Amino acid sequence: MADMTRRQFLAVTGASLAGSSLALLGFSPAAAIAEVREFKLARATETRNTCPYCAVACGIVMYGLGDAAKNAEASIIHIEGDPDHPVNRGTLCPKGAGLLDFVHSPSRLLHPEYRAPGSDKWQPISWDDALGRIAKLMKEDRDANFVAKTPEGLTVNRWLTTGMLAASASSNEVGYLTHKVIRSLGVLSFDNQARV
């Protein structure tokens, strides 16, 4: 208040006096303030998912707006804990509670990226290219390093140069299938993110 000039003081008090006088004469925003607004999730589409952060695998409910019939791109407008999920029963940690910022982050990756050897730049590639490259490199490594028998002639069928870290947010059934697939390739180094 000490830095306020006389002119500023008169302007503020004059505006306050005019506003209070208009309110006394019946020009009040009470009708506009009392207007009933539509619940923000009333027209939203509800989608259940799993929080991507840690190994706890809390359930979340995402609400999105966007009518596919009108070619409008859907946008997630609200995320909350899933009250029906057995892990978190509707609660979320601070990171999970901030998922909406993660979803709308301008630095969020939306596609795979590849950096060639010796390059200092990442380039976007398609999912088909990324999965094809992973499969090709896995096959090359397995062909070069697969051990069918020990020097003593014992059959072992193992592949020791590649490991697998499974996602902890998956169900038991998905974990079982992942284990079976990776073991069928001969991979011995296998663990789940939940233990990390």
Contacts in CASP RR format, 6 or more apart in sequence:
PFRMAT RR
TARGET T0000
AUTHOR 0000-0000-0000
METHOD contacts of the structure
MODEL  1
MADMTRRQFLAVTGASLAGSSLALLGFSPAAAIAEVREFKLARATETRNT
CPYCAVACGIVMYGLGDAAKNAEASIIHIEGDPDHPVNRGTLCPKGAGLL
DFVHSPSRLLHPEYRAPGSDKWQPISWDDALGRIAKLMKEDRDANFVAKT
PEGLTVNRWLTTGMLAASASSNEVGYLTHKVIRSLGVLSFDNQARV
4 12 0 8 1.000
40 77 0 8 1.000
40 78 0 8 1.000
41 63 0 8 1.000
41 77 0 8 1.000
41 78 0 8 1.000
43 65 0 8 1.000
44 63 0 8 1.000
44 64 0 8 1.000
44 65 0 8 1.000
44 77 0 8 1.000
44 78 0 8 1.000
45 63 0 8 1.000
45 64 0 8 1.000
45 65 0 8 1.000
45 66 0 8 1.000
45 74 0 8 1.000
46 61 0 8 1.000
46 62 0 8 1.000
46 63 0 8 1.000
47 61 0 8 1.000
47 62 0 8 1.000
47 63 0 8 1.000
47 64 0 8 1.000
48 59 0 8 1.000
48 60 0 8 1.000
48 61 0 8 1.000
48 62 0 8 1.000
48 82 0 8 1.000
48 85 0 8 1.000
49 59 0 8 1.000
49 60 0 8 1.000
49 61 0 8 1.000
49 62 0 8 1.000
50 57 0 8 1.000
50 58 0 8 1.000
50 59 0 8 1.000
50 60 0 8 1.000
50 169 0 8 1.000
51 57 0 8 1.000
51 58 0 8 1.000
51 59 0 8 1.000
51 60 0 8 1.000
51 92 0 8 1.000
51 95 0 8 1.000
51 96 0 8 1.000
51 99 0 8 1.000
51 169 0 8 1.000
52 99 0 8 1.000
52 102 0 8 1.000
52 169 0 8 1.000
53 93 0 8 1.000
53 95 0 8 1.000
53 96 0 8 1.000
54 93 0 8 1.000
54 95 0 8 1.000
54 168 0 8 1.000
55 168 0 8 1.000
55 169 0 8 1.000
55 193 0 8 1.000
55 194 0 8 1.000
55 195 0 8 1.000
55 196 0 8 1.000
56 87 0 8 1.000
56 88 0 8 1.000
56 168 0 8 1.000
57 87 0 8 1.000
57 168 0 8 1.000
57 169 0 8 1.000
57 170 0 8 1.000
58 81 0 8 1.000
58 82 0 8 1.000
58 85 0 8 1.000
58 87 0 8 1.000
58 88 0 8 1.000
58 90 0 8 1.000
58 91 0 8 1.000
58 92 0 8 1.000
58 93 0 8 1.000
58 96 0 8 1.000
59 81 0 8 1.000
59 82 0 8 1.000
59 85 0 8 1.000
59 87 0 8 1.000
59 88 0 8 1.000
59 90 0 8 1.000
60 79 0 8 1.000
60 80 0 8 1.000
60 81 0 8 1.000
60 82 0 8 1.000
60 92 0 8 1.000
60 96 0 8 1.000
60 99 0 8 1.000
61 79 0 8 1.000
61 80 0 8 1.000
61 81 0 8 1.000
61 82 0 8 1.000
62 76 0 8 1.000
62 78 0 8 1.000
62 79 0 8 1.000
63 76 0 8 1.000
63 77 0 8 1.000
63 78 0 8 1.000
63 79 0 8 1.000
64 74 0 8 1.000
64 75 0 8 1.000
64 76 0 8 1.000
64 77 0 8 1.000
64 78 0 8 1.000
65 74 0 8 1.000
65 75 0 8 1.000
65 77 0 8 1.000
66 72 0 8 1.000
66 73 0 8 1.000
66 74 0 8 1.000
66 75 0 8 1.000
68 74 0 8 1.000
76 100 0 8 1.000
76 103 0 8 1.000
76 104 0 8 1.000
78 100 0 8 1.000
79 96 0 8 1.000
79 98 0 8 1.000
79 99 0 8 1.000
79 100 0 8 1.000
79 103 0 8 1.000
80 90 0 8 1.000
80 92 0 8 1.000
81 88 0 8 1.000
81 90 0 8 1.000
81 91 0 8 1.000
81 92 0 8 1.000
82 88 0 8 1.000
82 90 0 8 1.000
83 89 0 8 1.000
83 90 0 8 1.000
92 98 0 8 1.000
92 99 0 8 1.000
102 108 0 8 1.000
111 124 0 8 1.000
111 125 0 8 1.000
111 126 0 8 1.000
111 127 0 8 1.000
112 124 0 8 1.000
112 125 0 8 1.000
112 126 0 8 1.000
112 127 0 8 1.000
112 129 0 8 1.000
112 130 0 8 1.000
113 122 0 8 1.000
113 123 0 8 1.000
113 124 0 8 1.000
113 125 0 8 1.000
114 122 0 8 1.000
114 123 0 8 1.000
114 125 0 8 1.000
114 129 0 8 1.000
114 130 0 8 1.000
114 133 0 8 1.000
115 121 0 8 1.000
115 122 0 8 1.000
115 123 0 8 1.000
116 123 0 8 1.000
125 133 0 8 1.000
138 162 0 8 1.000
141 159 0 8 1.000
141 161 0 8 1.000
141 162 0 8 1.000
142 159 0 8 1.000
142 162 0 8 1.000
142 185 0 8 1.000
144 161 0 8 1.000
145 159 0 8 1.000
145 160 0 8 1.000
145 161 0 8 1.000
145 162 0 8 1.000
146 157 0 8 1.000
146 158 0 8 1.000
146 159 0 8 1.000
146 186 0 8 1.000
147 156 0 8 1.000
147 157 0 8 1.000
147 158 0 8 1.000
147 159 0 8 1.000
147 160 0 8 1.000
148 155 0 8 1.000
148 156 0 8 1.000
148 157 0 8 1.000
149 155 0 8 1.000
149 156 0 8 1.000
150 156 0 8 1.000
157 186 0 8 1.000
158 186 0 8 1.000
158 187 0 8 1.000
158 188 0 8 1.000
159 185 0 8 1.000
159 186 0 8 1.000
159 187 0 8 1.000
159 188 0 8 1.000
160 188 0 8 1.000
160 189 0 8 1.000
162 187 0 8 1.000
162 189 0 8 1.000
163 182 0 8 1.000
163 187 0 8 1.000
163 188 0 8 1.000
163 189 0 8 1.000
163 190 0 8 1.000
164 178 0 8 1.000
164 182 0 8 1.000
164 187 0 8 1.000
164 189 0 8 1.000
164 190 0 8 1.000
164 191 0 8 1.000
165 191 0 8 1.000
165 192 0 8 1.000
165 193 0 8 1.000
165 196 0 8 1.000
166 175 0 8 1.000
166 178 0 8 1.000
166 179 0 8 1.000
166 182 0 8 1.000
166 190 0 8 1.000
166 191 0 8 1.000
166 192 0 8 1.000
166 193 0 8 1.000
167 174 0 8 1.000
167 192 0 8 1.000
167 193 0 8 1.000
168 192 0 8 1.000
168 193 0 8 1.000
168 194 0 8 1.000
169 193 0 8 1.000
170 178 0 8 1.000
175 192 0 8 1.000
179 190 0 8 1.000
182 190 0 8 1.000
183 190 0 8 1.000
END
